């Protein structure tokens, strides 16, 4: 009667996907920080995706607290793209508002997963979680390389347009 719903978080890079991680309750700063510290950072280190890598996150309120920013700055010093980060730490970059076309998860991953998962009706939250995990594992690493390469080309196009809207962009 009611569609099953879970809150999932993933990170992607040219090296592949990190996650998904699931939140049983609403995401708040403490839960987000705990997931980053206990799940994401160790996994990213295991994939060699911390030293010299940039971390990008959207402007969701739980992502923007001082505690989260300190944790991220500890592992990605000066290499964070996130709303309010630059003003707190004097490095990195502030997240440009209304720029979902710059976020690879928004641009590619969430739509891809929704399309793939909706093809298979799930009966429970456990089935939905398993389907998300399975779909994430099936994405070829080459796809992530293309997505990140597309991000680099979009950024270059925005720089060429001096930050103005790019009317049409093909990956």
VMD Tcl script that builds the backbone (N, CA, C; Angstrom):
set m [mol new atoms 513]
animate dup $m
set s [atomselect $m all]
$s set {name element resname resid chain x y z} {
  {N N UNK 1 A 0.823 -1.181 0.000}
  {CA C UNK 1 A 0.000 0.000 0.000}
  {C C UNK 1 A 0.877 1.260 0.000}
  {N N UNK 2 A 1.891 1.296 0.858}
  {CA C UNK 2 A 2.820 2.415 0.887}
  {C C UNK 2 A 4.127 1.960 0.243}
  {N N UNK 3 A 4.728 2.794 -0.592}
  {CA C UNK 3 A 6.008 2.404 -1.187}
  {C C UNK 3 A 7.093 2.323 -0.112}
  {N N UNK 4 A 7.988 1.379 -0.305}
  {CA C UNK 4 A 9.100 1.241 0.621}
  {C C UNK 4 A 10.089 2.377 0.368}
  {N N UNK 5 A 10.682 2.850 1.432}
  {CA C UNK 5 A 11.612 3.964 1.311}
  {C C UNK 5 A 12.743 3.773 2.308}
  {N N UNK 6 A 13.953 4.047 1.855}
  {CA C UNK 6 A 15.113 4.040 2.732}
  {C C UNK 6 A 15.952 5.266 2.399}
  {N N UNK 7 A 16.759 5.690 3.335}
  {CA C UNK 7 A 17.678 6.787 3.079}
  {C C UNK 7 A 19.058 6.186 2.879}
  {N N UNK 8 A 19.598 6.382 1.685}
  {CA C UNK 8 A 20.902 5.830 1.328}
  {C C UNK 8 A 21.863 6.962 1.013}
  {N N UNK 9 A 23.129 6.734 1.290}
  {CA C UNK 9 A 24.199 7.694 0.990}
  {C C UNK 9 A 25.309 6.931 0.299}
  {N N UNK 10 A 25.845 7.509 -0.762}
  {CA C UNK 10 A 26.973 6.929 -1.492}
  {C C UNK 10 A 27.937 8.039 -1.862}
  {N N UNK 11 A 29.157 7.649 -2.118}
  {CA C UNK 11 A 30.140 8.544 -2.710}
  {C C UNK 11 A 30.652 7.860 -3.961}
  {N N UNK 12 A 30.948 8.649 -4.981}
  {CA C UNK 12 A 31.530 8.062 -6.179}
  {C C UNK 12 A 32.778 8.834 -6.560}
  {N N UNK 13 A 33.691 8.129 -7.189}
  {CA C UNK 13 A 34.911 8.718 -7.719}
  {C C UNK 13 A 35.285 7.925 -8.961}
  {N N UNK 14 A 36.340 8.325 -9.607}
  {CA C UNK 14 A 36.798 7.565 -10.765}
  {C C UNK 14 A 37.271 6.175 -10.358}
  {N N UNK 15 A 37.542 5.978 -9.068}
  {CA C UNK 15 A 37.969 4.669 -8.562}
  {C C UNK 15 A 36.791 3.740 -8.295}
  {N N UNK 16 A 35.573 4.270 -8.282}
  {CA C UNK 16 A 34.401 3.440 -8.043}
  {C C UNK 16 A 33.463 4.062 -7.030}
  {N N UNK 17 A 32.629 3.212 -6.460}
  {CA C UNK 17 A 31.605 3.669 -5.519}
  {C C UNK 17 A 32.007 3.297 -4.099}
  {N N UNK 18 A 31.686 4.173 -3.173}
  {CA C UNK 18 A 31.893 3.901 -1.754}
  {C C UNK 18 A 30.510 3.941 -1.119}
  {N N UNK 19 A 30.109 2.831 -0.575}
  {CA C UNK 19 A 28.770 2.697 -0.020}
  {C C UNK 19 A 28.008 1.678 -0.822}
  {N N UNK 20 A 26.725 1.650 -0.687}
  {CA C UNK 20 A 25.858 2.599 0.011}
  {C C UNK 20 A 25.831 2.367 1.522}
  {N N UNK 21 A 25.531 3.435 2.219}
  {CA C UNK 21 A 25.299 3.405 3.662}
  {C C UNK 21 A 23.861 3.840 3.883}
  {N N UNK 22 A 23.222 3.212 4.846}
  {CA C UNK 22 A 21.801 3.456 5.079}
  {C C UNK 22 A 21.580 4.096 6.439}
  {N N UNK 23 A 20.606 4.991 6.496}
  {CA C UNK 23 A 20.206 5.643 7.733}
  {C C UNK 23 A 18.817 5.136 8.100}
  {N N UNK 24 A 18.691 4.630 9.310}
  {CA C UNK 24 A 17.399 4.126 9.781}
  {C C UNK 24 A 16.482 5.269 10.212}
  {N N UNK 25 A 17.080 6.341 10.697}
  {CA C UNK 25 A 16.311 7.497 11.158}
  {C C UNK 25 A 16.656 8.682 10.275}
  {N N UNK 26 A 15.998 9.801 10.499}
  {CA C UNK 26 A 16.326 11.006 9.745}
  {C C UNK 26 A 17.805 11.324 9.903}
  {N N UNK 27 A 18.384 11.843 8.846}
  {CA C UNK 27 A 19.800 12.180 8.878}
  {C C UNK 27 A 19.965 13.497 9.621}
  {N N UNK 28 A 20.740 13.447 10.684}
  {CA C UNK 28 A 21.121 14.677 11.376}
  {C C UNK 28 A 22.645 14.747 11.369}
  {N N UNK 29 A 23.190 15.819 11.895}
  {CA C UNK 29 A 24.627 16.022 11.861}
  {C C UNK 29 A 25.381 14.908 12.578}
  {N N UNK 30 A 24.899 14.505 13.750}
  {CA C UNK 30 A 25.591 13.466 14.520}
  {C C UNK 30 A 25.607 12.137 13.757}
  {N N UNK 31 A 24.480 11.749 13.165}
  {CA C UNK 31 A 24.416 10.485 12.410}
  {C C UNK 31 A 25.281 10.558 11.148}
  {N N UNK 32 A 25.246 11.704 10.486}
  {CA C UNK 32 A 26.050 11.875 9.277}
  {C C UNK 32 A 27.536 11.803 9.616}
  {N N UNK 33 A 27.954 12.504 10.652}
  {CA C UNK 33 A 29.354 12.492 11.070}
  {C C UNK 33 A 29.788 11.081 11.467}
  {N N UNK 34 A 28.942 10.374 12.182}
  {CA C UNK 34 A 29.268 9.000 12.592}
  {C C UNK 34 A 29.466 8.098 11.375}
  {N N UNK 35 A 28.591 8.226 10.382}
  {CA C UNK 35 A 28.729 7.426 9.162}
  {C C UNK 35 A 30.023 7.769 8.444}
  {N N UNK 36 A 30.317 9.062 8.318}
  {CA C UNK 36 A 31.554 9.461 7.650}
  {C C UNK 36 A 32.769 8.888 8.372}
  {N N UNK 37 A 32.785 9.046 9.678}
  {CA C UNK 37 A 33.938 8.641 10.484}
  {C C UNK 37 A 34.124 7.121 10.519}
  {N N UNK 38 A 33.038 6.392 10.701}
  {CA C UNK 38 A 33.136 4.945 10.915}
  {C C UNK 38 A 33.006 4.115 9.652}
  {N N UNK 39 A 32.398 4.664 8.619}
  {CA C UNK 39 A 32.147 3.888 7.400}
  {C C UNK 39 A 32.885 4.475 6.192}
  {N N UNK 40 A 32.570 5.734 5.878}
  {CA C UNK 40 A 33.095 6.316 4.650}
  {C C UNK 40 A 34.612 6.483 4.666}
  {N N UNK 41 A 35.144 7.164 5.672}
  {CA C UNK 41 A 36.578 7.456 5.681}
  {C C UNK 41 A 37.412 6.169 5.621}
  {N N UNK 42 A 37.128 5.145 6.445}
  {CA C UNK 42 A 37.923 3.914 6.317}
  {C C UNK 42 A 37.807 3.275 4.927}
  {N N UNK 43 A 36.598 3.280 4.350}
  {CA C UNK 43 A 36.424 2.701 3.010}
  {C C UNK 43 A 37.187 3.517 1.972}
  {N N UNK 44 A 37.118 4.846 2.053}
  {CA C UNK 44 A 37.831 5.708 1.111}
  {C C UNK 44 A 39.338 5.517 1.245}
  {N N UNK 45 A 39.819 5.393 2.473}
  {CA C UNK 45 A 41.246 5.131 2.679}
  {C C UNK 45 A 41.637 3.784 2.075}
  {N N UNK 46 A 40.767 2.791 2.224}
  {CA C UNK 46 A 41.029 1.472 1.662}
  {C C UNK 46 A 41.083 1.473 0.139}
  {N N UNK 47 A 40.397 2.428 -0.483}
  {CA C UNK 47 A 40.421 2.560 -1.951}
  {C C UNK 47 A 41.476 3.565 -2.398}
  {N N UNK 48 A 42.247 4.091 -1.443}
  {CA C UNK 48 A 43.266 5.096 -1.737}
  {C C UNK 48 A 42.656 6.363 -2.324}
  {N N UNK 49 A 41.498 6.764 -1.771}
  {CA C UNK 49 A 40.748 7.915 -2.273}
  {C C UNK 49 A 40.673 9.053 -1.249}
  {N N UNK 50 A 41.713 9.231 -0.455}
  {CA C UNK 50 A 41.695 10.331 0.507}
  {C C UNK 50 A 42.858 11.282 0.229}
  {N N UNK 51 A 44.059 10.798 0.329}
  {CA C UNK 51 A 45.246 11.639 0.144}
  {C C UNK 51 A 45.260 12.214 -1.269}
  {N N UNK 52 A 45.179 13.535 -1.359}
  {CA C UNK 52 A 45.201 14.210 -2.645}
  {C C UNK 52 A 43.850 14.287 -3.348}
  {N N UNK 53 A 42.819 13.672 -2.806}
  {CA C UNK 53 A 41.490 13.681 -3.422}
  {C C UNK 53 A 40.653 14.806 -2.817}
  {N N UNK 54 A 39.675 15.277 -3.574}
  {CA C UNK 54 A 38.726 16.279 -3.108}
  {C C UNK 54 A 37.446 15.584 -2.676}
  {N N UNK 55 A 36.767 16.163 -1.675}
  {CA C UNK 55 A 35.481 15.662 -1.198}
  {C C UNK 55 A 34.431 16.711 -1.528}
  {N N UNK 56 A 33.377 16.306 -2.236}
  {CA C UNK 56 A 32.304 17.228 -2.607}
  {C C UNK 56 A 31.011 16.767 -1.944}
  {N N UNK 57 A 30.319 17.705 -1.329}
  {CA C UNK 57 A 29.002 17.379 -0.780}
  {C C UNK 57 A 28.051 18.530 -1.040}
  {N N UNK 58 A 26.758 18.205 -1.003}
  {CA C UNK 58 A 25.761 19.234 -1.282}
  {C C UNK 58 A 25.544 20.103 -0.043}
  {N N UNK 59 A 24.555 20.951 -0.108}
  {CA C UNK 59 A 24.332 21.920 0.957}
  {C C UNK 59 A 23.329 21.503 2.007}
  {N N UNK 60 A 23.040 20.207 2.125}
  {CA C UNK 60 A 22.074 19.767 3.136}
  {C C UNK 60 A 22.535 20.203 4.531}
  {N N UNK 61 A 21.609 20.629 5.337}
  {CA C UNK 61 A 21.922 21.167 6.670}
  {C C UNK 61 A 22.807 20.229 7.503}
  {N N UNK 62 A 22.545 18.912 7.592}
  {CA C UNK 62 A 23.409 18.045 8.407}
  {C C UNK 62 A 24.861 17.984 7.909}
  {N N UNK 63 A 25.093 18.320 6.649}
  {CA C UNK 63 A 26.442 18.277 6.089}
  {C C UNK 63 A 27.250 19.521 6.437}
  {N N UNK 64 A 26.587 20.549 6.952}
  {CA C UNK 64 A 27.214 21.861 7.069}
  {C C UNK 64 A 27.570 22.269 8.477}
  {N N UNK 65 A 27.587 21.359 9.416}
  {CA C UNK 65 A 27.900 21.739 10.787}
  {C C UNK 65 A 29.412 21.807 10.992}
  {N N UNK 66 A 29.805 22.511 12.038}
  {CA C UNK 66 A 31.229 22.638 12.346}
  {C C UNK 66 A 31.859 21.278 12.630}
  {N N UNK 67 A 31.128 20.387 13.299}
  {CA C UNK 67 A 31.667 19.061 13.631}
  {C C UNK 67 A 31.958 18.257 12.371}
  {N N UNK 68 A 31.034 18.278 11.420}
  {CA C UNK 68 A 31.235 17.560 10.168}
  {C C UNK 68 A 32.392 18.190 9.397}
  {N N UNK 69 A 32.419 19.504 9.337}
  {CA C UNK 69 A 33.496 20.184 8.607}
  {C C UNK 69 A 34.858 19.882 9.216}
  {N N UNK 70 A 34.948 19.841 10.539}
  {CA C UNK 70 A 36.228 19.514 11.183}
  {C C UNK 70 A 36.680 18.101 10.836}
  {N N UNK 71 A 35.750 17.158 10.875}
  {CA C UNK 71 A 36.092 15.781 10.539}
  {C C UNK 71 A 36.590 15.694 9.090}
  {N N UNK 72 A 35.869 16.304 8.173}
  {CA C UNK 72 A 36.279 16.261 6.777}
  {C C UNK 72 A 37.610 16.969 6.561}
  {N N UNK 73 A 37.800 18.103 7.241}
  {CA C UNK 73 A 39.047 18.847 7.106}
  {C C UNK 73 A 40.234 18.040 7.629}
  {N N UNK 74 A 39.991 17.196 8.605}
  {CA C UNK 74 A 41.056 16.332 9.137}
  {C C UNK 74 A 41.563 15.371 8.057}
  {N N UNK 75 A 40.666 14.904 7.205}
  {CA C UNK 75 A 41.038 13.914 6.197}
  {C C UNK 75 A 41.240 14.509 4.801}
  {N N UNK 76 A 40.558 15.614 4.505}
  {CA C UNK 76 A 40.642 16.267 3.198}
  {C C UNK 76 A 40.991 17.747 3.400}
  {N N UNK 77 A 42.114 18.050 4.060}
  {CA C UNK 77 A 42.408 19.452 4.406}
  {C C UNK 77 A 42.502 20.350 3.171}
  {N N UNK 78 A 41.633 21.366 3.147}
  {CA C UNK 78 A 41.638 22.327 2.057}
  {C C UNK 78 A 41.123 21.776 0.743}
  {N N UNK 79 A 40.613 20.539 0.758}
  {CA C UNK 79 A 40.150 19.897 -0.478}
  {C C UNK 79 A 38.684 19.488 -0.353}
  {N N UNK 80 A 37.860 20.408 0.086}
  {CA C UNK 80 A 36.441 20.135 0.276}
  {C C UNK 80 A 35.635 21.173 -0.500}
  {N N UNK 81 A 34.647 20.671 -1.238}
  {CA C UNK 81 A 33.681 21.541 -1.893}
  {C C UNK 81 A 32.393 21.351 -1.123}
  {N N UNK 82 A 31.998 22.360 -0.383}
  {CA C UNK 82 A 30.809 22.253 0.439}
  {C C UNK 82 A 30.365 23.613 0.936}
  {N N UNK 83 A 29.085 23.812 1.000}
  {CA C UNK 83 A 28.528 25.071 1.466}
  {C C UNK 83 A 29.015 25.362 2.881}
  {N N UNK 84 A 29.500 26.556 3.112}
  {CA C UNK 84 A 30.000 27.062 4.402}
  {C C UNK 84 A 31.400 26.576 4.764}
  {N N UNK 85 A 31.962 25.624 4.040}
  {CA C UNK 85 A 33.282 25.108 4.408}
  {C C UNK 85 A 34.362 26.172 4.273}
  {N N UNK 86 A 34.376 26.864 3.143}
  {CA C UNK 86 A 35.419 27.857 2.880}
  {C C UNK 86 A 35.441 28.935 3.962}
  {N N UNK 87 A 34.273 29.381 4.403}
  {CA C UNK 87 A 34.218 30.424 5.421}
  {C C UNK 87 A 34.678 29.918 6.788}
  {N N UNK 88 A 34.514 28.616 7.054}
  {CA C UNK 88 A 34.939 28.058 8.335}
  {C C UNK 88 A 36.436 27.760 8.370}
  {N N UNK 89 A 37.013 27.359 7.240}
  {CA C UNK 89 A 38.386 26.872 7.246}
  {C C UNK 89 A 39.329 27.642 6.335}
  {N N UNK 90 A 38.803 28.553 5.526}
  {CA C UNK 90 A 39.666 29.373 4.682}
  {C C UNK 90 A 40.304 28.608 3.532}
  {N N UNK 91 A 39.784 27.468 3.194}
  {CA C UNK 91 A 40.301 26.684 2.069}
  {C C UNK 91 A 39.152 26.000 1.387}
  {N N UNK 92 A 39.468 25.152 0.457}
  {CA C UNK 92 A 38.417 24.449 -0.264}
  {C C UNK 92 A 37.600 25.417 -1.093}
  {N N UNK 93 A 36.363 25.023 -1.356}
  {CA C UNK 93 A 35.466 25.861 -2.155}
  {C C UNK 93 A 34.062 25.778 -1.594}
  {N N UNK 94 A 33.379 26.901 -1.610}
  {CA C UNK 94 A 31.966 26.884 -1.254}
  {C C UNK 94 A 31.184 26.203 -2.357}
  {N N UNK 95 A 30.153 25.475 -1.951}
  {CA C UNK 95 A 29.288 24.793 -2.908}
  {C C UNK 95 A 28.463 25.831 -3.645}
  {N N UNK 96 A 28.494 25.839 -4.972}
  {CA C UNK 96 A 27.660 26.792 -5.703}
  {C C UNK 96 A 26.183 26.411 -5.578}
  {N N UNK 97 A 25.359 27.330 -5.143}
  {CA C UNK 97 A 23.935 27.060 -4.987}
  {C C UNK 97 A 23.297 26.678 -6.319}
  {N N UNK 98 A 22.283 25.839 -6.252}
  {CA C UNK 98 A 21.507 25.434 -7.423}
  {C C UNK 98 A 22.389 24.820 -8.513}
  {N N UNK 99 A 23.304 23.974 -8.100}
  {CA C UNK 99 A 24.257 23.430 -9.067}
  {C C UNK 99 A 24.264 21.904 -9.055}
  {N N UNK 100 A 23.082 21.305 -9.115}
  {CA C UNK 100 A 23.028 19.846 -9.117}
  {C C UNK 100 A 23.723 19.257 -10.336}
  {N N UNK 101 A 23.868 20.043 -11.401}
  {CA C UNK 101 A 24.558 19.546 -12.581}
  {C C UNK 101 A 26.062 19.416 -12.359}
  {N N UNK 102 A 26.550 19.872 -11.229}
  {CA C UNK 102 A 27.960 19.706 -10.891}
  {C C UNK 102 A 28.199 18.555 -9.918}
  {N N UNK 103 A 27.154 17.973 -9.414}
  {CA C UNK 103 A 27.287 16.897 -8.433}
  {C C UNK 103 A 27.067 15.555 -9.134}
  {N N UNK 104 A 28.112 14.723 -9.238}
  {CA C UNK 104 A 27.971 13.451 -9.964}
  {C C UNK 104 A 26.904 12.519 -9.383}
  {N N UNK 105 A 26.692 12.567 -8.085}
  {CA C UNK 105 A 25.638 11.720 -7.510}
  {C C UNK 105 A 24.268 12.187 -7.980}
  {N N UNK 106 A 24.028 13.492 -7.979}
  {CA C UNK 106 A 22.742 14.023 -8.440}
  {C C UNK 106 A 22.590 13.852 -9.949}
  {N N UNK 107 A 23.648 14.108 -10.679}
  {CA C UNK 107 A 23.597 14.062 -12.132}
  {C C UNK 107 A 23.454 12.644 -12.662}
  {N N UNK 108 A 24.100 11.682 -12.016}
  {CA C UNK 108 A 24.105 10.318 -12.535}
  {C C UNK 108 A 23.532 9.283 -11.562}
  {N N UNK 109 A 24.118 9.154 -10.403}
  {CA C UNK 109 A 23.892 7.977 -9.566}
  {C C UNK 109 A 22.452 7.819 -9.108}
  {N N UNK 110 A 21.838 8.859 -8.553}
  {CA C UNK 110 A 20.493 8.693 -7.978}
  {C C UNK 110 A 19.469 8.351 -9.058}
  {N N UNK 111 A 19.552 8.979 -10.203}
  {CA C UNK 111 A 18.627 8.653 -11.296}
  {C C UNK 111 A 18.851 7.242 -11.816}
  {N N UNK 112 A 20.100 6.864 -11.958}
  {CA C UNK 112 A 20.430 5.511 -12.417}
  {C C UNK 112 A 19.858 4.466 -11.457}
  {N N UNK 113 A 20.082 4.665 -10.154}
  {CA C UNK 113 A 19.592 3.696 -9.170}
  {C C UNK 113 A 18.067 3.653 -9.142}
  {N N UNK 114 A 17.415 4.816 -9.189}
  {CA C UNK 114 A 15.950 4.826 -9.176}
  {C C UNK 114 A 15.389 4.077 -10.372}
  {N N UNK 115 A 15.943 4.322 -11.547}
  {CA C UNK 115 A 15.467 3.616 -12.743}
  {C C UNK 115 A 15.673 2.115 -12.614}
  {N N UNK 116 A 16.848 1.710 -12.178}
  {CA C UNK 116 A 17.162 0.283 -12.067}
  {C C UNK 116 A 16.312 -0.401 -11.008}
  {N N UNK 117 A 16.094 0.257 -9.906}
  {CA C UNK 117 A 15.373 -0.355 -8.785}
  {C C UNK 117 A 13.877 -0.399 -9.036}
  {N N UNK 118 A 13.336 0.618 -9.688}
  {CA C UNK 118 A 11.884 0.636 -9.939}
  {C C UNK 118 A 11.444 -0.427 -10.939}
  {N N UNK 119 A 12.400 -0.964 -11.697}
  {CA C UNK 119 A 12.067 -2.066 -12.603}
  {C C UNK 119 A 11.687 -3.314 -11.812}
  {N N UNK 120 A 12.251 -3.452 -10.620}
  {CA C UNK 120 A 11.969 -4.612 -9.758}
  {C C UNK 120 A 11.180 -4.138 -8.553}
  {N N UNK 121 A 9.971 -4.591 -8.417}
  {CA C UNK 121 A 9.163 -4.223 -7.256}
  {C C UNK 121 A 9.745 -4.900 -6.019}
  {N N UNK 122 A 9.948 -4.129 -4.981}
  {CA C UNK 122 A 10.472 -4.685 -3.737}
  {C C UNK 122 A 9.350 -4.740 -2.715}
  {N N UNK 123 A 9.376 -5.793 -1.912}
  {CA C UNK 123 A 8.291 -6.018 -0.952}
  {C C UNK 123 A 8.600 -5.464 0.423}
  {N N UNK 124 A 9.857 -5.215 0.712}
  {CA C UNK 124 A 10.217 -4.769 2.061}
  {C C UNK 124 A 11.415 -3.827 1.994}
  {N N UNK 125 A 11.670 -3.169 3.107}
  {CA C UNK 125 A 12.845 -2.297 3.174}
  {C C UNK 125 A 14.132 -3.104 3.024}
  {N N UNK 126 A 14.136 -4.313 3.568}
  {CA C UNK 126 A 15.323 -5.162 3.450}
  {C C UNK 126 A 15.589 -5.501 1.984}
  {N N UNK 127 A 14.507 -5.811 1.237}
  {CA C UNK 127 A 14.653 -6.091 -0.192}
  {C C UNK 127 A 15.146 -4.854 -0.939}
  {N N UNK 128 A 14.627 -3.699 -0.561}
  {CA C UNK 128 A 15.038 -2.458 -1.202}
  {C C UNK 128 A 16.512 -2.184 -0.938}
  {N N UNK 129 A 16.950 -2.360 0.300}
  {CA C UNK 129 A 18.372 -2.178 0.622}
  {C C UNK 129 A 19.233 -3.141 -0.192}
  {N N UNK 130 A 18.818 -4.402 -0.246}
  {CA C UNK 130 A 19.580 -5.403 -0.998}
  {C C UNK 130 A 19.641 -5.043 -2.479}
  {N N UNK 131 A 18.544 -4.534 -3.022}
  {CA C UNK 131 A 18.504 -4.130 -4.431}
  {C C UNK 131 A 19.448 -2.948 -4.676}
  {N N UNK 132 A 19.458 -1.984 -3.786}
  {CA C UNK 132 A 20.360 -0.832 -3.916}
  {C C UNK 132 A 21.807 -1.309 -3.888}
  {N N UNK 133 A 22.143 -2.157 -2.930}
  {CA C UNK 133 A 23.511 -2.683 -2.829}
  {C C UNK 133 A 23.887 -3.429 -4.099}
  {N N UNK 134 A 22.985 -4.298 -4.566}
  {CA C UNK 134 A 23.260 -5.072 -5.776}
  {C C UNK 134 A 23.460 -4.194 -6.998}
  {N N UNK 135 A 22.602 -3.195 -7.163}
  {CA C UNK 135 A 22.730 -2.298 -8.315}
  {C C UNK 135 A 24.028 -1.494 -8.250}
  {N N UNK 136 A 24.402 -1.050 -7.047}
  {CA C UNK 136 A 25.665 -0.303 -6.894}
  {C C UNK 136 A 26.854 -1.168 -7.292}
  {N N UNK 137 A 26.829 -2.427 -6.912}
  {CA C UNK 137 A 27.940 -3.345 -7.220}
  {C C UNK 137 A 28.027 -3.674 -8.704}
  {N N UNK 138 A 26.908 -3.564 -9.417}
  {CA C UNK 138 A 26.895 -3.913 -10.842}
  {C C UNK 138 A 27.376 -2.792 -11.754}
  {N N UNK 139 A 27.506 -1.590 -11.236}
  {CA C UNK 139 A 27.952 -0.478 -12.081}
  {C C UNK 139 A 29.438 -0.669 -12.380}
  {N N UNK 140 A 29.793 -0.758 -13.650}
  {CA C UNK 140 A 31.205 -0.958 -13.994}
  {C C UNK 140 A 32.059 0.254 -13.606}
  {N N UNK 141 A 33.292 -0.011 -13.206}
  {CA C UNK 141 A 34.209 1.067 -12.819}
  {C C UNK 141 A 34.387 2.056 -13.975}
  {N N UNK 142 A 34.360 1.556 -15.198}
  {CA C UNK 142 A 34.503 2.422 -16.362}
  {C C UNK 142 A 33.412 3.498 -16.403}
  {N N UNK 143 A 32.216 3.170 -15.914}
  {CA C UNK 143 A 31.125 4.137 -15.865}
  {C C UNK 143 A 31.494 5.298 -14.949}
  {N N UNK 144 A 32.097 4.994 -13.797}
  {CA C UNK 144 A 32.486 6.060 -12.876}
  {C C UNK 144 A 33.574 6.939 -13.481}
  {N N UNK 145 A 34.481 6.352 -14.223}
  {CA C UNK 145 A 35.509 7.144 -14.896}
  {C C UNK 145 A 34.861 8.120 -15.879}
  {N N UNK 146 A 33.846 7.649 -16.613}
  {CA C UNK 146 A 33.150 8.508 -17.579}
  {C C UNK 146 A 32.386 9.620 -16.862}
  {N N UNK 147 A 31.731 9.295 -15.754}
  {CA C UNK 147 A 30.963 10.293 -15.003}
  {C C UNK 147 A 31.888 11.381 -14.478}
  {N N UNK 148 A 33.014 10.993 -13.899}
  {CA C UNK 148 A 33.953 11.980 -13.353}
  {C C UNK 148 A 34.603 12.766 -14.490}
  {N N UNK 149 A 34.902 12.106 -15.605}
  {CA C UNK 149 A 35.416 12.824 -16.779}
  {C C UNK 149 A 34.412 13.845 -17.281}
  {N N UNK 150 A 33.123 13.483 -17.244}
  {CA C UNK 150 A 32.071 14.420 -17.632}
  {C C UNK 150 A 32.020 15.616 -16.690}
  {N N UNK 151 A 32.234 15.379 -15.407}
  {CA C UNK 151 A 32.274 16.471 -14.432}
  {C C UNK 151 A 33.407 17.433 -14.795}
  {N N UNK 152 A 34.566 16.886 -15.112}
  {CA C UNK 152 A 35.699 17.739 -15.460}
  {C C UNK 152 A 35.398 18.574 -16.698}
  {N N UNK 153 A 34.724 17.980 -17.698}
  {CA C UNK 153 A 34.362 18.730 -18.908}
  {C C UNK 153 A 33.310 19.793 -18.600}
  {N N UNK 154 A 32.330 19.472 -17.728}
  {CA C UNK 154 A 31.315 20.472 -17.351}
  {C C UNK 154 A 31.966 21.639 -16.627}
  {N N UNK 155 A 32.899 21.335 -15.719}
  {CA C UNK 155 A 33.586 22.418 -15.000}
  {C C UNK 155 A 34.347 23.312 -15.971}
  {N N UNK 156 A 35.030 22.713 -16.939}
  {CA C UNK 156 A 35.759 23.501 -17.930}
  {C C UNK 156 A 34.792 24.382 -18.733}
  {N N UNK 157 A 33.622 23.831 -19.085}
  {CA C UNK 157 A 32.634 24.622 -19.829}
  {C C UNK 157 A 32.131 25.791 -18.988}
  {N N UNK 158 A 31.891 25.573 -17.710}
  {CA C UNK 158 A 31.439 26.659 -16.839}
  {C C UNK 158 A 32.521 27.718 -16.673}
  {N N UNK 159 A 33.771 27.296 -16.592}
  {CA C UNK 159 A 34.874 28.258 -16.501}
  {C C UNK 159 A 34.938 29.076 -17.787}
  {N N UNK 160 A 34.828 28.399 -18.942}
  {CA C UNK 160 A 34.836 29.110 -20.226}
  {C C UNK 160 A 33.704 30.135 -20.309}
  {N N UNK 161 A 32.559 29.823 -19.698}
  {CA C UNK 161 A 31.402 30.728 -19.709}
  {C C UNK 161 A 31.446 31.708 -18.527}
  {N N UNK 162 A 32.568 31.735 -17.813}
  {CA C UNK 162 A 32.751 32.614 -16.653}
  {C C UNK 162 A 31.643 32.431 -15.624}
  {N N UNK 163 A 31.257 31.169 -15.415}
  {CA C UNK 163 A 30.266 30.845 -14.394}
  {C C UNK 163 A 28.829 30.990 -14.838}
  {N N UNK 164 A 28.614 31.430 -16.052}
  {CA C UNK 164 A 27.254 31.619 -16.554}
  {C C UNK 164 A 26.680 30.270 -16.982}
  {N N UNK 165 A 25.381 30.235 -17.173}
  {CA C UNK 165 A 24.663 29.022 -17.573}
  {C C UNK 165 A 25.197 28.468 -18.889}
  {N N UNK 166 A 25.405 27.163 -18.920}
  {CA C UNK 166 A 25.802 26.483 -20.149}
  {C C UNK 166 A 24.526 25.876 -20.715}
  {N N UNK 167 A 24.106 26.347 -21.897}
  {CA C UNK 167 A 22.805 25.956 -22.434}
  {C C UNK 167 A 22.697 24.465 -22.694}
  {N N UNK 168 A 23.656 23.882 -23.342}
  {CA C UNK 168 A 23.554 22.473 -23.681}
  {C C UNK 168 A 24.922 21.849 -23.502}
  {N N UNK 169 A 24.916 20.702 -22.858}
  {CA C UNK 169 A 26.186 20.041 -22.634}
  {C C UNK 169 A 26.001 18.551 -22.856}
  {N N UNK 170 A 26.823 17.975 -23.666}
  {CA C UNK 170 A 26.770 16.543 -23.940}
  {C C UNK 170 A 27.961 15.888 -23.266}
  {N N UNK 171 A 27.685 14.762 -22.589}
  {CA C UNK 171 A 28.771 14.014 -21.942}
  {C C UNK 171 A 29.573 13.248 -22.966}
}
mol reanalyze $m
mol bondsrecalc $m
mol representation Tube
mol addrep $m
